[in-house]
Amino acid sequence: MQDANKITQIIIAEIRETVPELADQEISASDAMAELGVDSIERSEVIIATMEKLGLKIPMVQLHGPRNIGELAALLATKTAG
């Protein structure tokens, strides 16, 4: 099982890569992507890239619900556990 903190760092790195204007912004696990200005298409790109790095293949509909980056990381961590 992947550590949620490690997954949080992967998500933040993917946000910075997908949305270059956020490269220098402080981003934490308690931030919501929408509040950071990440639109739904960019959010999908971030999640897909993160899942690829984690070796996960799960339907996006299973990833609705988390309200911030930390909750998303925790959910992905449970998915990596199998």
Secondary structure, DSSP 8 states (H G I E B T S, - for coil): ---HHHHHHHHHHHHHHHSGGGTTS---TT--HHHHT--HHHHHHHHHHHHHHHT----GGGG----SHHHHHHHHHHHHT-
